[in-house]
Amino acid sequence: MEPCFKEGDYVLANKLFFSLKKGDVVVIRHPKNREKFLLKRINKVLGNKYIASGDNKKYSIDSRHFGPINKDLIVGKLIMHIRK
């Protein structure tokens, strides 16, 4: 299966008033390297924490590796994806 997102694609994310639910795609800061951004899908909402995973489960670095993420790591909710 082809990954949904590829390196070099462009995305637009809503950084302001957004609510999150299971299935939403979000831009997050990597918990261990805040200069790095990741695209992840919300799998579970646990109050102010979220279980987020990548669509390419075999190669994705996600909540299986760094645990649930706090809302402060979420930059925004994806609103548009443009293939390069």
Secondary structure, 3 states (H helix, E strand, C coil): CCCCCCCCCEEEEECCCCCCCCCCEEEEEECCEEEEEEEEEEEEEECCEEEEECCCCCCCCCHHHHCCEEHHHEEEEEEEEECC
